Amino acid sequence: MINKLLRLIKNPKRIVSALASRGLLNWLSDETVLKMQFKTKMGEKLNLENPKTFNEKLQWLKLYDRNPVYTELVDKYEVRKYISETIGDEYLIPLIGIWNKFEKIDFSKLPNQFVLKCTHDSGGLIICTDKSKLDIEAARKKINRCLKRNHYHAGREWPYKNVKPRIICEKYMVDESGGEIEDYKFMCFNGKVKCIFVCLNRNSSERLNIDIYDTNWNLMPFERPNSSNSRTMIPKPKNFDKMIEFAEKLSEDKPFVRVDFYEINGQLYFGEITFYPSAGFEKFKPESYDYLLGNWLGLPISGVSIKVTN
């Protein structure tokens, strides 16, 4: 605890985030907390009157785009029904089980390899590649800590506020080629894919690489400071056209959404739906791309979207 306090004192910018994530700023409005966080994380005042950048517009959407269906779409269990009805259940990673409490899991009935996830956040993840080596007590502590946390508090991402905390177990997916499973993140603006973030080295000790492609599979010359570009083009996925089709279908009638897919053994699988990547608090390098993505995002006004240019 003392070490954590010392780290906060040495880095005051983290104090607001630490207080918010623990629910200690719940007495403040969403708008007030978002303005505080934007100033400390982005280094500038949040412009909600006339937002221009992608990150500013994500904050605006948190406050003014309150479609109740979003809560279902960020719930890692409930979203499966939506995916099944919209594109088909053959694109879902097989589900092994769901529980309200970690203590209800009967590990003797689970396969040797599996993945545990909390339904309400992005931190509760346990990847088991060999059940005989799984530290169940460490897994229990991690999952139970996540079950007590409300993901809404940290970045005021309101869709998570009322998601029921549960645990799901999914099949551990392996590509028979032995290669890494890439994570394809389709950035959809007003129902159209504009660019794709491809995550590499996600499950390794190396730094995360995120390469950004346009819809013609050309590398785009920008990056996020918290990751790096591999600067090496990877082959376009076999199911790329279908990924585009499905991403746009899933993003219909939504100002912005990121739709994630995997391609494993030639088969397309749905990953997740995200409305506010990095909670809208991550810069782009160069900064001009924050404005470019912001220009792609037309904000709804009385049900009518602002016209944007390509």
C-alpha positions in Angstrom: 0.0 0.0 0.0 2.8 2.4 0.9 4.6 1.8 -2.4 1.3 2.5 -4.3 1.0 5.8 -2.5 4.6 6.7 -3.2 4.0 6.0 -6.9 0.9 8.3 -6.9 2.8 11.1 -5.2 5.6 10.9 -7.8 3.1 10.9 -10.6 0.2 13.2 -9.7 -1.5 12.6 -13.1 -2.4 9.1 -11.8 -4.2 10.4 -8.7 -7.5 11.2 -10.5 -7.5 7.8 -12.2 -6.8 6.0 -9.0 -9.5 7.8 -7.1 -12.0 7.3 -10.0 -11.3 3.6 -10.4 -12.0 3.0 -6.7 -15.3 4.8 -6.8 -14.1 7.7 -4.7 -15.3 10.3 -7.2 -18.8 8.9 -7.5 -20.2 12.0 -5.8 -19.1 14.0 -8.9 -21.0 14.0 -12.2 -19.8 12.1 -15.2 -19.0 15.3 -17.0 -16.9 16.7 -14.1 -14.9 13.5 -13.8 -14.4 13.2 -17.5 -13.1 16.8 -17.7 -10.7 16.1 -14.8 -9.4 12.9 -16.4 -9.1 14.4 -19.9 -7.0 17.3 -18.5 -4.7 14.9 -16.5 -4.4 12.2 -19.2 -4.4 14.3 -22.4 -2.8 17.5 -21.1 -5.6 19.7 -22.4 -9.1 21.0 -21.6 -11.9 18.8 -22.8 -14.0 20.6 -25.4 -17.6 19.3 -25.2 -19.2 22.3 -26.9 -17.4 21.8 -30.2 -15.4 18.5 -30.0 -13.0 18.0 -32.9 -10.7 15.1 -32.0 -11.6 11.4 -31.8 -10.8 11.3 -28.1 -13.0 14.4 -27.4 -15.9 12.9 -29.4 -15.7 9.6 -27.4 -16.2 11.7 -24.2 -19.1 13.4 -25.8 -20.7 10.1 -26.7 -20.3 8.8 -23.2 -22.4 11.7 -22.0 -25.0 12.1 -24.7 -25.4 8.7 -26.6 -27.2 6.6 -24.0 -28.7 3.8 -26.1 -29.7 1.1 -23.4 -28.8 -1.7 -25.8 -25.1 -0.8 -25.3 -25.1 -2.5 -21.9 -26.0 -5.8 -23.5 -23.3 -5.4 -26.2 -20.5 -4.9 -23.7 -21.5 -7.8 -21.5 -19.3 -10.7 -22.7 -22.1 -13.2 -22.1 -25.2 -11.3 -23.2 -23.5 -10.1 -26.5 -23.4 -13.7 -27.6 -27.1 -13.7 -28.2 -26.8 -10.5 -30.3 -24.0 -12.0 -32.4 -25.9 -15.2 -32.9 -29.0 -13.3 -34.1 -27.1 -10.8 -36.2 -24.4 -12.8 -38.0 -24.7 -16.4 -36.7 -23.6 -18.5 -33.8 -20.9 -20.2 -35.9 -18.8 -17.1 -35.4 -18.8 -17.4 -31.6 -15.9 -19.0 -29.7 -17.5 -22.1 -28.0 -18.8 -21.5 -24.5 -18.0 -24.0 -21.8 -19.7 -22.5 -18.7 -20.9 -19.5 -16.8 -20.9 -18.8 -13.1 -21.9 -16.0 -10.6 -19.0 -17.0 -8.2 -15.5 -18.4 -8.7 -16.2 -20.9 -5.9 -18.9 -22.5 -8.1 -16.5 -23.5 -10.8 -15.8 -27.3 -10.8 -12.3 -27.4 -12.3 -12.4 -31.2 -12.6 -15.1 -30.8 -15.3 -13.1 -28.3 -17.3 -10.9 -29.3 -20.2 -7.1 -29.2 -19.9 -7.0 -25.8 -21.7 -9.5 -23.0 -21.4 -10.0 -19.3 -20.9 -11.9 -17.6 -18.0 -13.2 -14.1 -18.4 -15.3 -11.7 -16.3 -18.3 -10.5 -18.2 -18.2 -6.9 -17.1 -14.6 -5.7 -17.6 -11.4 -6.2 -19.5 -9.1 -7.1 -16.7 -10.5 -10.4 -15.4 -8.8 -12.8 -17.8 -7.2 -16.2 -17.0 -5.6 -18.2 -19.8 -5.0 -21.8 -18.9 -2.9 -23.9 -21.3 -2.3 -26.7 -18.8 -4.7 -27.3 -16.0 -2.2 -29.3 -14.0 -0.1 -26.2 -13.7 -2.9 -23.7 -13.0 -2.5 -21.8 -9.7 -6.2 -21.9 -8.8 -5.7 -19.7 -5.7 -4.0 -17.0 -7.7 -6.8 -17.2 -10.3 -9.4 -17.0 -7.6 -7.9 -13.8 -6.1 -7.6 -12.2 -9.5 -11.2 -13.0 -10.6 -12.7 -12.1 -7.2 -10.9 -8.8 -7.2 -12.3 -8.1 -10.7 -15.8 -9.2 -9.7 -15.9 -6.5 -7.0 -14.9 -3.8 -9.5 -17.3 -1.7 -11.5 -15.6 -0.9 -14.8 -17.8 2.2 -15.1 -16.0 4.0 -12.4 -12.6 4.3 -14.1 -13.5 6.1 -17.3 -17.3 6.7 -16.8 -18.1 4.3 -19.6 -21.7 4.1 -18.6 -22.7 0.9 -20.6 -20.7 -1.1 -18.0 -22.4 0.4 -15.0 -25.2 -2.1 -14.8 -23.5 -5.2 -16.3 -24.0 -8.2 -13.9 -20.5 -9.4 -12.9 -20.2 -13.1 -13.9 -17.5 -15.5 -15.1 -17.6 -17.3 -18.4 -15.3 -20.1 -19.6 -14.5 -20.3 -23.3 -12.6 -22.8 -25.4 -8.9 -22.1 -25.6 -8.3 -21.5 -29.3 -5.2 -22.6 -31.0 -4.1 -22.0 -34.6 -2.9 -25.3 -36.1 -0.2 -23.4 -38.1 1.5 -22.7 -34.8 1.5 -19.0 -35.6 0.2 -16.1 -33.4 -3.5 -15.4 -33.4 -3.9 -11.8 -34.6 -6.6 -9.6 -33.1 -8.3 -7.5 -35.8 -10.0 -4.4 -34.5 -12.4 -2.8 -37.0 -13.0 0.9 -36.3 -16.5 1.7 -37.5 -17.6 5.3 -37.9 -21.3 5.8 -38.4 -21.7 2.3 -39.7 -18.6 2.2 -42.0 -15.2 0.7 -41.4 -12.5 3.3 -41.9 -9.4 1.5 -40.5 -8.3 -1.6 -38.8 -6.0 -2.0 -35.7 -4.1 -5.3 -35.7 -2.7 -6.4 -32.4 0.5 -8.5 -32.3 2.5 -10.0 -29.4 -0.6 -9.8 -27.2 0.3 -12.9 -25.2 4.0 -12.6 -25.1 6.5 -10.8 -22.9 7.4 -8.4 -25.7 5.9 -5.0 -26.1 2.5 -4.9 -27.7 2.6 -4.0 -31.4 -0.4 -2.4 -33.0 -0.3 -1.9 -36.8 -3.0 0.2 -38.4 -4.3 -0.5 -41.9 -6.8 1.2 -44.2 -9.6 -0.7 -45.8 -7.3 -1.5 -48.8 -4.9 -3.2 -46.4 -2.2 -0.5 -46.7 -0.3 0.5 -43.5 -1.3 3.9 -42.2 1.5 6.1 -40.8 0.4 6.6 -37.3 0.6 4.8 -33.9 -0.5 5.0 -30.3 2.3 6.0 -27.9 1.6 3.1 -25.5 2.3 0.5 -28.2 4.6 0.3 -31.2 4.3 -0.4 -34.9 5.9 -3.6 -36.1 6.5 -1.8 -39.5 6.2 -5.2 -41.2 3.1 -5.9 -43.2 1.2 -9.1 -42.5 -0.9 -10.9 -45.0 -4.5 -9.7 -45.3 -6.8 -12.2 -43.5 -8.6 -14.7 -45.6 -11.9 -13.6 -44.3 -11.2 -9.9 -44.6 -14.2 -9.0 -46.8 -16.5 -10.9 -44.5 -15.0 -9.1 -41.5 -15.8 -5.8 -43.1 -19.3 -6.9 -43.9 -20.0 -8.1 -40.4 -18.3 -5.2 -38.7 -20.5 -2.8 -40.6 -23.6 -4.8 -39.9 -22.9 -4.9 -36.2 -22.2 -1.1 -36.2 -25.4 0.0 -37.9 -27.1 2.9 -36.3 -24.1 3.6 -34.0 -22.0 6.7 -34.2 -18.8 4.8 -33.3 -18.0 1.2 -32.4 -15.0 -1.0 -32.6 -15.7 -4.6 -33.6 -13.0 -7.2 -32.9 -12.5 -10.5 -34.8 -10.0 -13.4 -34.9 -9.1 -15.7 -37.8 -8.2 -19.1 -36.5 -7.5 -22.1 -38.8 -9.2 -20.1 -41.6 -12.4 -19.6 -39.6 -13.7 -16.2 -38.5 -14.5 -15.6 -34.8 -16.1 -12.7 -33.0 -14.0 -11.1 -30.2 -15.8 -8.2 -28.6 -17.6 -4.9 -29.2 -16.0 -1.7 -27.7 -17.5 1.8 -27.7 -14.7 3.7 -26.1 -11.2 2.3 -27.0 -8.8 3.2 -24.2 -11.7 5.0 -22.6 -11.0 7.9 -25.0 -7.8 8.8 -23.2 -5.0 7.7 -25.6 -3.1 10.0 -27.8 -2.1 9.3 -31.4 1.3 10.0 -32.9 1.3 12.2 -34.9 -1.5 14.1 -33.3 -3.1 15.0 -36.6 -4.6 11.5 -36.7 -6.7 12.3 -33.6 -8.3 15.0 -35.7 -8.6 12.7 -38.8 -10.5 10.0 -36.8 -12.5 12.7 -35.2 -13.5 14.1 -38.6 -14.8 10.6 -39.5 -17.1 10.5 -36.5 -20.3 12.4 -37.0 -22.0 13.1 -33.7 -25.8 12.6 -33.5 -27.9 15.7 -32.9 -31.7 15.0 -32.4 -31.3 11.7 -34.1 -29.4 13.2 -37.1 -25.7 12.7 -37.6 -23.4 15.6 -38.4 -22.1 15.4 -41.9 -18.4 14.2 -42.1 -15.9 14.2 -44.9 -13.8 11.3 -46.1 
